[in-house]
Amino acid sequence: MTIAWRQLQQAVRALDYEGTPRERLVAACYKLVRVRTRDMPAEVARDFEWLMGGLARYPLRHPHDEIKHRIAAFSDEQVQHATRLVWRMHDAVAVYQPRTSLHAMRQTQGLHNATAYS
């Protein structure tokens, strides 16, 4: 689950980047390309499959373009749902990390959009 944790930390940071929600989601999903469903806890494996399952797995020829194309097909509601899923997956994996304080991590990383998940 270590790779999932590292990549999900980067993904939630990407959700706090400048840009539209859709652009931020593309950046977040790009961070998850190397994660496999089996790297995720069972409680969020289906969510991960829904979000990333339509993409060919790493190595992709043009991962950013493939992700951008997939997310472009999402409705605004699906973009919001997918953004909440990234946070949900992050929080689910955080539970398995030693000495992880989600609240402290969000404060120290300055994740301004963290409340969007709530």
Rosetta constraint file for C-alpha pairs under 8 A:
AtomPair CA 1 CA 5 HARMONIC 6.18 0.50
AtomPair CA 1 CA 39 HARMONIC 5.09 0.50
AtomPair CA 1 CA 40 HARMONIC 6.39 0.50
AtomPair CA 1 CA 41 HARMONIC 7.82 0.50
AtomPair CA 1 CA 93 HARMONIC 7.39 0.50
AtomPair CA 2 CA 6 HARMONIC 6.26 0.50
AtomPair CA 3 CA 7 HARMONIC 6.08 0.50
AtomPair CA 3 CA 35 HARMONIC 6.71 0.50
AtomPair CA 3 CA 39 HARMONIC 7.33 0.50
AtomPair CA 4 CA 8 HARMONIC 5.83 0.50
AtomPair CA 4 CA 32 HARMONIC 7.76 0.50
AtomPair CA 4 CA 35 HARMONIC 5.74 0.50
AtomPair CA 4 CA 39 HARMONIC 5.93 0.50
AtomPair CA 4 CA 40 HARMONIC 6.53 0.50
AtomPair CA 4 CA 93 HARMONIC 7.44 0.50
AtomPair CA 5 CA 9 HARMONIC 6.12 0.50
AtomPair CA 5 CA 90 HARMONIC 7.17 0.50
AtomPair CA 5 CA 93 HARMONIC 6.17 0.50
AtomPair CA 5 CA 94 HARMONIC 7.02 0.50
AtomPair CA 6 CA 10 HARMONIC 6.53 0.50
AtomPair CA 7 CA 11 HARMONIC 6.09 0.50
AtomPair CA 7 CA 31 HARMONIC 5.71 0.50
AtomPair CA 7 CA 32 HARMONIC 5.75 0.50
AtomPair CA 7 CA 35 HARMONIC 7.32 0.50
AtomPair CA 8 CA 12 HARMONIC 6.16 0.50
AtomPair CA 8 CA 31 HARMONIC 7.33 0.50
AtomPair CA 8 CA 32 HARMONIC 6.83 0.50
AtomPair CA 8 CA 86 HARMONIC 7.49 0.50
AtomPair CA 8 CA 89 HARMONIC 7.56 0.50
AtomPair CA 8 CA 90 HARMONIC 5.51 0.50
AtomPair CA 9 CA 13 HARMONIC 6.38 0.50
AtomPair CA 9 CA 90 HARMONIC 7.00 0.50
AtomPair CA 10 CA 14 HARMONIC 6.20 0.50
AtomPair CA 10 CA 28 HARMONIC 7.22 0.50
AtomPair CA 10 CA 31 HARMONIC 6.31 0.50
AtomPair CA 11 CA 15 HARMONIC 6.45 0.50
AtomPair CA 11 CA 27 HARMONIC 7.21 0.50
AtomPair CA 11 CA 28 HARMONIC 4.05 0.50
AtomPair CA 11 CA 29 HARMONIC 6.69 0.50
AtomPair CA 11 CA 30 HARMONIC 7.84 0.50
AtomPair CA 11 CA 31 HARMONIC 5.45 0.50
AtomPair CA 11 CA 32 HARMONIC 6.90 0.50
AtomPair CA 11 CA 86 HARMONIC 7.37 0.50
AtomPair CA 12 CA 16 HARMONIC 6.82 0.50
AtomPair CA 12 CA 28 HARMONIC 6.55 0.50
AtomPair CA 12 CA 86 HARMONIC 7.04 0.50
AtomPair CA 12 CA 87 HARMONIC 6.68 0.50
AtomPair CA 12 CA 90 HARMONIC 7.51 0.50
AtomPair CA 12 CA 111 HARMONIC 7.87 0.50
AtomPair CA 13 CA 17 HARMONIC 6.89 0.50
AtomPair CA 13 CA 28 HARMONIC 7.67 0.50
AtomPair CA 13 CA 109 HARMONIC 7.87 0.50
AtomPair CA 13 CA 111 HARMONIC 6.71 0.50
AtomPair CA 14 CA 24 HARMONIC 5.90 0.50
AtomPair CA 14 CA 25 HARMONIC 7.49 0.50
AtomPair CA 14 CA 27 HARMONIC 5.66 0.50
AtomPair CA 14 CA 28 HARMONIC 5.00 0.50
AtomPair CA 15 CA 21 HARMONIC 7.63 0.50
AtomPair CA 15 CA 24 HARMONIC 4.91 0.50
AtomPair CA 15 CA 25 HARMONIC 6.17 0.50
AtomPair CA 15 CA 27 HARMONIC 7.35 0.50
AtomPair CA 15 CA 28 HARMONIC 6.00 0.50
AtomPair CA 15 CA 83 HARMONIC 7.64 0.50
AtomPair CA 15 CA 113 HARMONIC 7.14 0.50
AtomPair CA 16 CA 24 HARMONIC 7.13 0.50
AtomPair CA 16 CA 111 HARMONIC 6.01 0.50
AtomPair CA 16 CA 112 HARMONIC 6.36 0.50
AtomPair CA 16 CA 113 HARMONIC 5.70 0.50
AtomPair CA 17 CA 24 HARMONIC 6.17 0.50
AtomPair CA 18 CA 24 HARMONIC 7.29 0.50
AtomPair CA 19 CA 23 HARMONIC 5.82 0.50
AtomPair CA 19 CA 24 HARMONIC 6.22 0.50
AtomPair CA 20 CA 24 HARMONIC 6.22 0.50
AtomPair CA 21 CA 25 HARMONIC 6.08 0.50
AtomPair CA 21 CA 79 HARMONIC 7.18 0.50
AtomPair CA 21 CA 80 HARMONIC 7.70 0.50
AtomPair CA 22 CA 26 HARMONIC 6.27 0.50
AtomPair CA 22 CA 71 HARMONIC 7.05 0.50
AtomPair CA 22 CA 72 HARMONIC 7.61 0.50
AtomPair CA 22 CA 79 HARMONIC 6.24 0.50
AtomPair CA 23 CA 27 HARMONIC 6.36 0.50
AtomPair CA 24 CA 28 HARMONIC 6.16 0.50
AtomPair CA 25 CA 29 HARMONIC 6.05 0.50
AtomPair CA 25 CA 71 HARMONIC 7.68 0.50
AtomPair CA 25 CA 79 HARMONIC 7.21 0.50
AtomPair CA 25 CA 82 HARMONIC 7.62 0.50
AtomPair CA 25 CA 83 HARMONIC 6.35 0.50
AtomPair CA 26 CA 30 HARMONIC 6.10 0.50
AtomPair CA 26 CA 64 HARMONIC 7.61 0.50
AtomPair CA 26 CA 67 HARMONIC 6.18 0.50
AtomPair CA 26 CA 68 HARMONIC 5.71 0.50
AtomPair CA 26 CA 71 HARMONIC 6.56 0.50
AtomPair CA 27 CA 31 HARMONIC 6.64 0.50
AtomPair CA 28 CA 32 HARMONIC 6.88 0.50
AtomPair CA 28 CA 86 HARMONIC 7.89 0.50
AtomPair CA 29 CA 33 HARMONIC 6.68 0.50
AtomPair CA 29 CA 52 HARMONIC 7.48 0.50
AtomPair CA 29 CA 67 HARMONIC 6.97 0.50
AtomPair CA 30 CA 63 HARMONIC 7.01 0.50
AtomPair CA 30 CA 64 HARMONIC 6.20 0.50
AtomPair CA 30 CA 67 HARMONIC 6.75 0.50
AtomPair CA 32 CA 52 HARMONIC 7.92 0.50
AtomPair CA 33 CA 52 HARMONIC 7.64 0.50
AtomPair CA 33 CA 57 HARMONIC 6.75 0.50
AtomPair CA 33 CA 58 HARMONIC 6.17 0.50
AtomPair CA 33 CA 63 HARMONIC 7.64 0.50
AtomPair CA 34 CA 57 HARMONIC 7.25 0.50
AtomPair CA 34 CA 58 HARMONIC 5.71 0.50
AtomPair CA 35 CA 39 HARMONIC 6.39 0.50
AtomPair CA 36 CA 40 HARMONIC 7.20 0.50
AtomPair CA 37 CA 45 HARMONIC 5.69 0.50
AtomPair CA 37 CA 48 HARMONIC 6.52 0.50
AtomPair CA 37 CA 49 HARMONIC 6.47 0.50
AtomPair CA 38 CA 45 HARMONIC 7.38 0.50
AtomPair CA 40 CA 44 HARMONIC 6.57 0.50
AtomPair CA 40 CA 45 HARMONIC 5.52 0.50
AtomPair CA 40 CA 48 HARMONIC 7.70 0.50
AtomPair CA 40 CA 89 HARMONIC 7.87 0.50
AtomPair CA 40 CA 93 HARMONIC 7.13 0.50
AtomPair CA 41 CA 45 HARMONIC 6.07 0.50
AtomPair CA 41 CA 92 HARMONIC 7.13 0.50
AtomPair CA 41 CA 93 HARMONIC 6.68 0.50
AtomPair CA 42 CA 46 HARMONIC 7.76 0.50
AtomPair CA 43 CA 92 HARMONIC 7.54 0.50
AtomPair CA 44 CA 48 HARMONIC 6.23 0.50
AtomPair CA 44 CA 88 HARMONIC 7.63 0.50
AtomPair CA 44 CA 89 HARMONIC 5.85 0.50
AtomPair CA 44 CA 92 HARMONIC 7.12 0.50
AtomPair CA 45 CA 49 HARMONIC 6.17 0.50
AtomPair CA 46 CA 50 HARMONIC 6.14 0.50
AtomPair CA 47 CA 51 HARMONIC 6.27 0.50
AtomPair CA 47 CA 85 HARMONIC 6.55 0.50
AtomPair CA 47 CA 89 HARMONIC 7.75 0.50
AtomPair CA 48 CA 52 HARMONIC 5.84 0.50
AtomPair CA 48 CA 53 HARMONIC 7.13 0.50
AtomPair CA 48 CA 85 HARMONIC 7.81 0.50
AtomPair CA 48 CA 89 HARMONIC 7.51 0.50
AtomPair CA 49 CA 53 HARMONIC 4.31 0.50
AtomPair CA 49 CA 54 HARMONIC 7.78 0.50
AtomPair CA 50 CA 54 HARMONIC 7.44 0.50
AtomPair CA 51 CA 82 HARMONIC 6.65 0.50
AtomPair CA 54 CA 70 HARMONIC 7.96 0.50
AtomPair CA 55 CA 66 HARMONIC 7.21 0.50
AtomPair CA 55 CA 67 HARMONIC 7.32 0.50
AtomPair CA 56 CA 60 HARMONIC 6.48 0.50
AtomPair CA 59 CA 63 HARMONIC 7.99 0.50
AtomPair CA 62 CA 66 HARMONIC 6.21 0.50
AtomPair CA 63 CA 67 HARMONIC 6.06 0.50
AtomPair CA 64 CA 68 HARMONIC 5.94 0.50
AtomPair CA 65 CA 69 HARMONIC 6.00 0.50
AtomPair CA 66 CA 70 HARMONIC 6.23 0.50
AtomPair CA 67 CA 71 HARMONIC 6.10 0.50
AtomPair CA 68 CA 72 HARMONIC 5.93 0.50
AtomPair CA 69 CA 73 HARMONIC 6.67 0.50
AtomPair CA 70 CA 74 HARMONIC 7.13 0.50
AtomPair CA 71 CA 79 HARMONIC 7.40 0.50
AtomPair CA 74 CA 78 HARMONIC 5.44 0.50
AtomPair CA 74 CA 79 HARMONIC 6.08 0.50
AtomPair CA 75 CA 79 HARMONIC 6.29 0.50
AtomPair CA 76 CA 80 HARMONIC 6.35 0.50
AtomPair CA 77 CA 81 HARMONIC 6.11 0.50
AtomPair CA 78 CA 82 HARMONIC 5.91 0.50
AtomPair CA 79 CA 83 HARMONIC 6.10 0.50
AtomPair CA 80 CA 84 HARMONIC 6.29 0.50
AtomPair CA 81 CA 85 HARMONIC 6.23 0.50
AtomPair CA 82 CA 86 HARMONIC 6.33 0.50
AtomPair CA 83 CA 87 HARMONIC 6.60 0.50
AtomPair CA 83 CA 117 HARMONIC 7.55 0.50
AtomPair CA 84 CA 88 HARMONIC 6.08 0.50
AtomPair CA 84 CA 116 HARMONIC 7.56 0.50
AtomPair CA 84 CA 117 HARMONIC 5.15 0.50
AtomPair CA 85 CA 89 HARMONIC 5.98 0.50
AtomPair CA 86 CA 90 HARMONIC 6.12 0.50
AtomPair CA 87 CA 91 HARMONIC 6.10 0.50
AtomPair CA 87 CA 117 HARMONIC 6.20 0.50
AtomPair CA 88 CA 92 HARMONIC 6.10 0.50
AtomPair CA 88 CA 117 HARMONIC 7.76 0.50
AtomPair CA 89 CA 93 HARMONIC 6.19 0.50
AtomPair CA 90 CA 94 HARMONIC 6.02 0.50
AtomPair CA 91 CA 95 HARMONIC 6.57 0.50
AtomPair CA 91 CA 102 HARMONIC 7.44 0.50
AtomPair CA 92 CA 96 HARMONIC 7.57 0.50
AtomPair CA 93 CA 97 HARMONIC 7.01 0.50
AtomPair CA 94 CA 100 HARMONIC 6.56 0.50
AtomPair CA 94 CA 102 HARMONIC 7.03 0.50
AtomPair CA 95 CA 100 HARMONIC 7.39 0.50
AtomPair CA 100 CA 105 HARMONIC 7.60 0.50
AtomPair CA 101 CA 105 HARMONIC 6.02 0.50
AtomPair CA 102 CA 106 HARMONIC 6.13 0.50
AtomPair CA 103 CA 107 HARMONIC 6.28 0.50
AtomPair CA 104 CA 108 HARMONIC 6.07 0.50
AtomPair CA 105 CA 109 HARMONIC 5.97 0.50
AtomPair CA 106 CA 110 HARMONIC 5.94 0.50
AtomPair CA 106 CA 111 HARMONIC 5.37 0.50
AtomPair CA 106 CA 114 HARMONIC 7.17 0.50
AtomPair CA 107 CA 111 HARMONIC 6.70 0.50
AtomPair CA 113 CA 117 HARMONIC 7.73 0.50
AtomPair CA 114 CA 118 HARMONIC 7.54 0.50
